[in-house]
Amino acid sequence: MNSVILEVTERIIERSKATRAQYLAKIDTARGQGPHRGVLSCGNLAHGFAACNADDKASLRSMTKANIAIVSSYNDMLSAHQPYESYPAIIKQAVHEVGSVAQFAGGVPAMCDGVTQGNPGMDLSLMSRDVIAMSTAVALSHNMFDGALMLGICDKIVPGLLLGALSFGHLPTVFVPAGPMPSGIPNKEKARVRQAYAEGKATREELLEAEAKSYHSAGTCTFYGTANSNQLVVEVMGLHLPGSSFVNPGTALRDELTKAAAIQATRLTDLGDSYMPIGHIVDAKSIVNGLVALIATGGSTNHTMHLVAVARAAGYLINWDDFSDLSNAVPLLTRIYPNGSADINHFSAAGGMALLFKELLEAGLLHNDVNTICGHGLERYTQEPVLAEGKLQWRDGPKTSIDTSVFASVKAPFKPDGGLAVLKGNLGRAVIKTSALREGKTHLRGPAVVFEDQFELDKAFKAGELDRDCIVVVRFQGPKAIGMPELHRLTPPLGVLQDRGYQVALVTDGRMSGASGKVPAAIHVTPEAYEGGLLAKVMNGDIIELNAETGQLKLHVSDEELAKRPIKAANIEHHLQGMGREMFAGMRSCLTGAEEGACSLFVRQVQNL
């Protein structure tokens, strides 16, 4: 094993001894109650199977057949989740054929940042993760189930399902993907049209046509944003069937993998001899494995919050220093848009998950002594699924990359380090995605141009006020301020300025899209401005330095001058009303900081540390 991987893992284990012990005690207590239907009264149980057919009723009365919960994020507005419409019927039939029962336990909300980006609904986006977690807990709260299947893909949905599933950590749980849509127009062309529109060189009709050719069918968006990062990380953590993350929807192979996932869930319950609950799969080593894979592929910066929250749900305390140290030790192996021109289908064709596992295992960058839904160890995950005469089988994956412009090797990586850096300085702590940065864009120093709303930047850009070297500051975007929306709408105008030859960067306590990276962006700045962070004292013209090589984020203003400045009050009332945002005031008020996962679910635990 790589020494840095071991060191980071050991310090996470040591740091988390008390919290992990508390978590394991909790799930052991829950397991000790036995199959949950057994503790229900006759009236409770009768309510639980009243709508079942006669065979399923008999199975549930017997207490010897597994009952598998289906928790789904299906809706037919989101392309990634639309395929889940047919999954419950497929799952129920597959489970029935092996003598068990599956019930649809509940649905969770699923919103799309691609739809809400730059609109009021985006202010609910991050908080929806915690709502999904709580919805998952409600779905599983009926004490009817021996295992669970989680159906979800996109940005906050998978982390939310993970948080909820881990609160029922005594239950075996399998995550079931739906796969990416086939490739549309090249991502580079889509980005070109977006920037042309920002400059007024393309019409809205031309922009819409390009977007529609990119996002064109059922399935996950094909760029390497948070959705596909979710799938990759969850598979590396051993919660997917091997090779199932990126099989396109609507194919025979996709349906067979769904059936196999359902059957596998029945094999892991406490009714048999292979009990393997999710709380025993998600441990320090599997979490580090997920981090390593994320970094090695230049994945979404959103996971610097999501994985922190997921780890905490399993009793582990991780922080951005862990991300940073791992990033220094893990090479960058893929070039997938926005950190290249290829999409996730090209990654799969070049070698996909099987090759990723092989490369990382052989280099000692993944822990192999881990539990998965397929047993102990990750060797199974170096195989890929195929259909042979209509039957699902796994075969050995490729030994080398089919396309080295998309998928490199550990011996000859695209970069010797990963795609993520942590910045520190008097402005606080932040993260920056470095995998997609152009040469010479990792160290910038310039005058601040301060905005307190992303829409103000649009006006300044169109007025030509940003045609210069500058560090753009967008503040009061943090968790407790307005819920930490993504600011991806800033990417096209800032990209235009960069292409015009200006040295520009972004500093914000908000988020950027999981698909961001071209423009240097110090994001998730903590403490946030709304909580008294120094970001609230920055003034136009102040010199800010951002250096991803040295990990520096510094405001070049003397301490004496800063002491004289008042903390700028936030003018955010227009972000707190309308589109349902007023209903989330209580959740916003107790969200933790970005480095603590921007989470409302573990406030008491954080306060006790």
BAFI-341035 format. One line per 5 residues: number of its first residue (from 1); their letters; for each residue z, y, x of C-alpha. Coordinates in pm, whole numbers, plus 50000, padded with zeros to 5 digits. Layout:
BEGIN
NUM	a	Z/Y/X | ...
end
This chain:
BEGIN
1	mnsvi	50000/50000/50000 | 49930/50356/50105 | 50254/50506/50236 | 50228/50826/50030 | 50176/50629/49709
6	levte	50485/50425/49789 | 50690/50732/49878 | 50601/50919/49558 | 50670/50609/49348 | 51008/50551/49507
11	riier	51122/50908/49459 | 51018/50898/49093 | 51222/50579/49049 | 51522/50730/49227 | 51498/51058/49038
16	skatr	51475/50874/48707 | 51743/50606/48741 | 51965/50741/48466 | 51693/50834/48218 | 51499/50508/48265
21	aqyla	51817/50304/48220 | 51887/50490/47895 | 51534/50421/47775 | 51546/50051/47855 | 51882/50020/47681
26	kidta	51734/50182/47373 | 51436/49948/47349 | 51646/49641/47432 | 51873/49729/47139 | 51571/49760/46912
31	rgqgp	51436/49426/47029 | 51771/49259/46966 | 51729/49311/46594 | 51456/49048/46597 | 51135/49069/46393
36	hrgvl	51199/49383/46193 | 51105/49242/45856 | 51405/49014/45894 | 51652/49302/45861 | 51493/49445/45548
41	scgnl	51642/49381/45208 | 51435/49184/44959 | 51346/49507/44779 | 51244/49675/45103 | 51029/49381/45206
46	ahgfa	50865/49348/44866 | 50762/49714/44885 | 50619/49648/45231 | 50380/49372/45125 | 50322/49458/44758
51	acnad	49956/49551/44811 | 49873/49251/45034 | 49670/48951/44924 | 49848/48623/44849 | 49787/48474/45195
56	dkasl	49923/48779/45375 | 50224/48794/45143 | 50306/48434/45227 | 50270/48504/45598 | 50497/48809/45583
61	rsmtk	50760/48623/45381 | 50771/48341/45636 | 50890/48561/45926 | 50692/48340/46166 | 50356/48522/46157
66	aniai	50295/48845/46345 | 50236/49166/46152 | 50036/49419/46355 | 50047/49789/46269 | 49723/49987/46279
71	vssyn	49774/50356/46360 | 49449/50552/46351 | 49324/50902/46421 | 49009/50844/46214 | 48832/51134/46057
76	dmlsa	48459/51174/46014 | 48433/51533/46132 | 48504/51438/46493 | 48229/51238/46658 | 48474/51050/46882
81	hqpye	48689/50931/46594 | 48423/50868/46330 | 48360/50510/46456 | 48720/50420/46367 | 48621/50419/45997
86	sypai	48518/50053/46023 | 48790/49937/46263 | 49068/49845/46017 | 48847/49591/45837 | 48731/49442/46169
91	ikqav	49088/49423/46296 | 49233/49273/45979 | 48971/48998/45973 | 49018/48916/46343 | 49396/48901/46308
96	hevgs	49371/48695/45989 | 49152/48440/46169 | 49430/48372/46421 | 49690/48331/46147 | 49856/48672/46154
101	vaqfa	49849/48992/45948 | 49743/49349/46023 | 49840/49643/45801 | 49719/50000/45821 | 50050/50167/45900
106	ggvpa	49945/50530/45906 | 49702/50796/46015 | 49761/51078/46260 | 49588/51417/46268 | 49308/51466/46517
111	mcdgv	49176/51811/46592 | 48895/51896/46832 | 48916/52168/47093 | 48537/52171/47097 | 48543/52296/46736
116	tqgnp	48844/52528/46759 | 48776/52672/47107 | 48804/53051/47095 | 48921/53046/46733 | 49265/53079/46567
121	gmdls	49301/52703/46513 | 49303/52655/46891 | 49657/52795/46895 | 49769/52473/46722 | 49591/52242/46963
126	lmsrd	49859/52158/47217 | 50133/52142/46954 | 49924/51890/46760 | 50009/51637/47033 | 50376/51639/46933
131	viams	50281/51623/46564 | 50071/51314/46643 | 50366/51159/46825 | 50593/51219/46528 | 50327/51092/46287
136	taval	50304/50773/46493 | 50681/50732/46470 | 50666/50775/46093 | 50390/50512/46072 | 50601/50262/46267
141	shnmf	50931/50347/46099 | 50903/50094/45817 | 51044/49807/46024 | 50757/49585/45915 | 50581/49528/46247
146	dgalm	50581/49296/46548 | 50316/49488/46742 | 50081/49782/46713 | 49722/49891/46772 | 49662/50258/46855
151	lgicd	49320/50397/46764 | 49253/50730/46932 | 49045/50893/47202 | 49044/51269/47242 | 49244/51545/47401
156	kivpg	49592/51548/47248 | 49546/51236/47038 | 49594/50967/47304 | 49891/51142/47469 | 50044/51188/47122
161	lllga	49991/50823/47034 | 50145/50725/47369 | 50451/50941/47306 | 50496/50791/46961 | 50434/50433/47075
166	lsfgh	50683/50468/47360 | 50950/50575/47112 | 50901/50220/46974 | 50885/50081/47327 | 51007/49737/47220
171	lptvf	50679/49677/47034 | 50375/49532/47212 | 50106/49795/47179 | 49734/49784/47258 | 49515/50095/47270
176	vpagp	49170/50052/47120 | 48889/50288/47229 | 48565/50362/47047 | 48349/50468/47342 | 48126/50762/47438
181	mpsgi	47810/50871/47260 | 47482/50796/47443 | 47371/51063/47689 | 47207/51377/47548 | 47054/51666/47738
186	pnkek	47181/51699/48097 | 47515/51875/48127 | 47367/52114/48383 | 47111/52229/48126 | 47381/52278/47863
191	arvrq	47582/52494/48106 | 47271/52695/48193 | 47203/52782/47829 | 47568/52876/47774 | 47561/53120/48062
196	ayaeg	47224/53258/47952 | 47371/53323/47608 | 47673/53498/47763 | 47431/53729/47947 | 47225/53794/47632
201	katre	46929/53602/47775 | 46934/53325/47512 | 46955/53350/47136 | 47223/53193/46921 | 46959/52956/46785
206	ellea	46869/52843/47138 | 47237/52795/47219 | 47300/52592/46903 | 46996/52374/46972 | 47120/52296/47323
211	eaksy	47469/52219/47199 | 47335/51995/46922 | 47125/51800/47173 | 47432/51751/47386 | 47677/51657/47108
216	hsagt	47436/51453/46903 | 47592/51133/46763 | 47908/50935/46702 | 48121/50880/47010 | 48316/51076/47266
221	ctfyg	48155/51377/47433 | 47999/51250/47754 | 48133/51504/48004 | 48447/51419/48200 | 48699/51626/48009
226	tansn	49035/51529/47867 | 48898/51272/47620 | 48731/51054/47882 | 49016/51120/48125 | 49246/50976/47857
231	qlvve	49043/50658/47835 | 49025/50608/48210 | 49398/50671/48263 | 49507/50444/47977 | 49292/50158/48107
236	vmglh	49431/50199/48459 | 49781/50190/48311 | 49695/49848/48163 | 49689/49943/47795 | 49319/49876/47727
241	lpgss	49126/49555/47760 | 48943/49549/48096 | 48623/49750/48093 | 48656/49856/47731 | 48690/50233/47776
246	fvnpg	48326/50340/47800 | 48126/50095/47589 | 47913/50291/47341 | 48005/50276/46970 | 47791/50092/46720
251	talrd	47709/49810/46961 | 47784/49440/46929 | 47987/49450/47250 | 48200/49734/47111 | 48280/49533/46796
256	eltka	48370/49221/46995 | 48604/49421/47217 | 48776/49560/46908 | 48829/49209/46772 | 48958/49091/47110
261	aaiqa	49203/49382/47132 | 49341/49297/46788 | 49388/48930/46878 | 49547/49021/47210 | 49812/49225/47029
266	trltd	49920/48913/46836 | 49969/48719/47163 | 50220/48970/47300 | 50475/48976/47020 | 50832/48851/47039
271	lgdsy	50737/48563/46810 | 50574/48382/47101 | 50630/48312/47470 | 50431/48605/47616 | 50634/48900/47490
276	mpigh	50517/49220/47660 | 50622/49547/47496 | 50469/49880/47590 | 50802/49995/47732 | 50779/49726/47999
281	ivdak	50416/49810/48082 | 50461/50185/48121 | 50688/50204/48425 | 50690/50414/48742 | 50417/50210/48908
286	sivng	50180/50219/48612 | 50237/50594/48574 | 50156/50649/48943 | 49847/50430/48899 | 49734/50657/48616
291	lvali	49788/50966/48830 | 49597/50815/49122 | 49296/50728/48904 | 49297/51072/48743 | 49298/51242/49083
296	atggs	49041/51006/49239 | 48794/51092/48964 | 48860/51468/48935 | 48999/51431/48583 | 49141/51678/48335
301	tnhtm	49407/51930/48434 | 49558/51888/48086 | 49721/51572/48219 | 49944/51779/48444 | 50128/51832/48116
306	hlvav	50039/51524/47911 | 50137/51267/48173 | 50459/51455/48246 | 50548/51425/47875 | 50438/51060/47856
311	araag	50645/50971/48162 | 50948/51141/48010 | 50898/50939/47691 | 50936/50625/47904 | 51242/50762/48084
316	ylinw	51069/50891/48398 | 51081/51241/48545 | 50766/51350/48725 | 50658/51696/48836 | 50367/51881/48991
321	ddfsd	50483/51808/49346 | 50416/51442/49268 | 50062/51533/49157 | 50010/51745/49468 | 50129/51483/49717
326	lsnav	49919/51214/49553 | 49616/51445/49555 | 49656/51493/49929 | 49646/51116/49979 | 49379/51011/49728
331	plltr	49008/51070/49800 | 48763/51202/49541 | 48532/50915/49442 | 48323/51044/49151 | 48099/51334/49062
336	iypng	48101/51356/48682 | 48038/51684/48502 | 48188/51942/48547 | 48253/51814/48896 | 47888/51697/48924
341	sadin	47578/51665/48707 | 47629/51305/48585 | 47806/51209/48265 | 48046/50926/48180 | 47758/50689/48094
346	hfsaa	47615/50743/48442 | 47958/50666/48587 | 47962/50337/48395 | 47612/50249/48510 | 47700/50326/48873
351	ggmal	47990/50081/48873 | 48234/50202/48610 | 48592/50100/48571 | 48558/49761/48741 | 48438/49924/49062
356	lfkel	48702/50197/49040 | 48976/49933/49024 | 48818/49742/49314 | 48792/50047/49539 | 49143/50172/49470
361	leagl	49305/49828/49496 | 49135/49739/49824 | 49244/50073/49972 | 49605/50018/49872 | 49598/50316/49638
366	lhndv	49703/50127/49323 | 50016/49923/49262 | 49904/49570/49176 | 50249/49438/49083 | 50240/49582/48732
371	nticg	50239/49449/48378 | 49935/49496/48155 | 49833/49381/47809 | 49639/49105/47988 | 49922/48978/48206
376	hgler	50059/49065/48548 | 49842/49237/48807 | 49514/49428/48793 | 49264/49167/48916 | 49136/49115/48560
381	ytqep	49042/49481/48556 | 48791/49438/48839 | 48583/49246/48584 | 48359/49390/48313 | 48290/49265/47960
386	vlaeg	47955/49117/47856 | 47816/48925/47561 | 47679/48580/47648 | 47514/48407/47352 | 47710/48633/47121
391	klqwr	48046/48554/47278 | 48264/48800/47468 | 48315/48712/47832 | 48422/48893/48148 | 48234/48873/48477
396	dgpkt	48302/49017/48820 | 48209/49382/48844 | 47976/49530/49108 | 48095/49524/49467 | 47935/49857/49560
401	sidts	47813/50167/49379 | 47469/50154/49221 | 47439/50534/49257 | 47632/50693/49541 | 47553/51045/49414
406	vfasv	47780/50965/49117 | 48025/50709/49254 | 48124/50710/49620 | 48355/50475/49811 | 48699/50517/49964
411	kapfk	48539/50477/50307 | 48282/50751/50237 | 48430/50971/49959 | 48300/51301/49830 | 48622/51461/49956
416	pdggl	48908/51314/50159 | 49156/51450/49905 | 49166/51459/49528 | 49058/51719/49278 | 49391/51887/49210
421	avlkg	49619/52130/49393 | 49950/52293/49309 | 49995/52663/49382 | 50332/52827/49451 | 50440/53184/49514
426	nlgra	50618/53482/49367 | 50402/53456/49054 | 50547/53110/48994 | 50388/52766/49002 | 50042/52675/48878
431	vikts	49778/52406/48905 | 49416/52442/49006 | 49128/52199/48970 | 48946/52197/49303 | 48701/51907/49261
436	alreg	48429/52125/49108 | 48478/52438/49319 | 48190/52553/49533 | 48232/52589/49907 | 48419/52906/49996
441	kthlr	48579/52940/49655 | 48921/52797/49738 | 49067/53119/49886 | 49029/53451/49707 | 49211/53781/49728
446	gpavv	49135/54073/49501 | 49251/54336/49255 | 49391/54221/48923 | 49222/54298/48593 | 49483/54227/48327
451	fedqf	49421/54107/47972 | 49664/53993/47708 | 49406/53824/47489 | 49101/53616/47578 | 48889/53822/47340
456	eldka	48961/54142/47536 | 48787/53984/47833 | 48471/53933/47629 | 48455/54304/47551 | 48512/54401/47915
461	fkage	48245/54159/48034 | 47985/54287/47787 | 48067/54646/47885 | 48004/54565/48253 | 48363/54643/48349
466	ldrdc	48400/54314/48539 | 48096/54350/48763 | 48305/54347/49080 | 48530/54127/49288 | 48847/54071/49089
471	ivvvr	49125/53835/48987 | 49125/53814/48608 | 49474/53776/48461 | 49509/53651/48103 | 49877/53636/48011
476	fqgpk	50101/53568/47710 | 49904/53248/47650 | 50188/53006/47735 | 50361/52743/47521 | 50636/52960/47373
481	aigmp	50411/53263/47333 | 50122/53133/47124 | 50117/52757/47184 | 49907/52753/47504 | 49548/52739/47374
486	elhrl	49262/52638/47599 | 49063/52936/47726 | 48735/52757/47785 | 48537/53040/47625 | 48613/53236/47946
491	tpplg	48412/52993/48159 | 48059/53122/48078 | 48126/53494/48145 | 48329/53424/48458 | 48058/53181/48572
496	vlqdr	47798/53455/48524 | 48001/53692/48741 | 48031/53425/49007 | 47656/53362/49000 | 47597/53737/49040
501	gyqva	47773/53711/49373 | 48115/53846/49281 | 48434/53684/49407 | 48620/53608/49084 | 48912/53389/48984
506	lvtdg	49138/53342/48685 | 49518/53343/48674 | 49676/53251/48340 | 49977/53092/48176 | 49734/52933/47932
511	rmsga	49517/52625/47969 | 49154/52577/48058 | 48939/52300/47921 | 48953/51957/48078 | 48587/52026/48159
516	sgkvp	48660/52341/48359 | 48641/52383/48734 | 48347/52595/48852 | 48550/52916/48863 | 48876/52908/49062
521	aaihv	49153/52909/48801 | 49528/52909/48858 | 49637/52778/48519 | 49959/52673/48346 | 50144/52946/48539
526	tpeay	50514/52885/48492 | 50744/53054/48412 | 50515/53198/48149 | 50495/53573/48091 | 50660/53546/47750
531	eggll	50967/53388/47913 | 51003/53666/48170 | 50768/53530/48436 | 50644/53778/48695 | 50300/53755/48536
536	akvmn	50439/53999/48277 | 50475/54269/48546 | 50125/54251/48693 | 49927/54574/48660 | 49557/54651/48694
541	gdiie	49468/54694/49059 | 49754/54485/49199 | 49631/54255/49475 | 49661/53884/49397 | 49590/53608/49645
546	lnaet	49497/53256/49543 | 49462/52994/49816 | 49411/52632/49716 | 49406/52524/50081 | 49759/52647/50154
551	gqlkl	49888/52623/49796 | 49958/52995/49770 | 49968/53213/49458 | 50097/53555/49556 | 50121/53899/49402
556	hvsde	50103/54147/49692 | 50347/54401/49549 | 50678/54481/49717 | 51003/54355/49572 | 51122/54716/49548
561	elakr	50822/54816/49337 | 50851/54506/49114 | 51221/54580/49053 | 51127/54920/48909 | 50867/54780/48670
566	pikaa	50969/54682/48318 | 50866/54343/48182 | 50567/54400/47958 | 50636/54321/47595 | 50402/54073/47432
571	niehh	50178/54191/47150 | 50106/53851/46997 | 50184/53883/46626 | 49817/53835/46536 | 49839/53490/46703
576	lqgmg	50138/53380/46498 | 50004/53415/46144 | 49714/53254/45962 | 49537/52920/46002 | 49876/52752/45957
581	remfa	50021/52901/46274 | 50325/53044/46096 | 50440/52689/46016 | 50471/52607/46387 | 50712/52885/46479
586	gmrsc	51002/52642/46516 | 50805/52406/46737 | 50675/52690/46958 | 51027/52821/47010 | 51150/52496/47164
591	ltgae	50847/52393/47371 | 50941/52326/47731 | 50754/52484/48020 | 50418/52355/48136 | 50565/52157/48427
596	egacs	50806/51987/48185 | 50514/51878/47967 | 50505/52174/47724 | 50678/51938/47484 | 50912/51986/47189
601	lfvrq	51030/51624/47178 | 51266/51607/47474 | 51438/51944/47471 | 51789/51797/47474 | 51699/51564/47760
606	vqnl	51559/51854/47963 | 51870/52065/47901 | 52091/51781/48024 | 51914/51749/48361
end
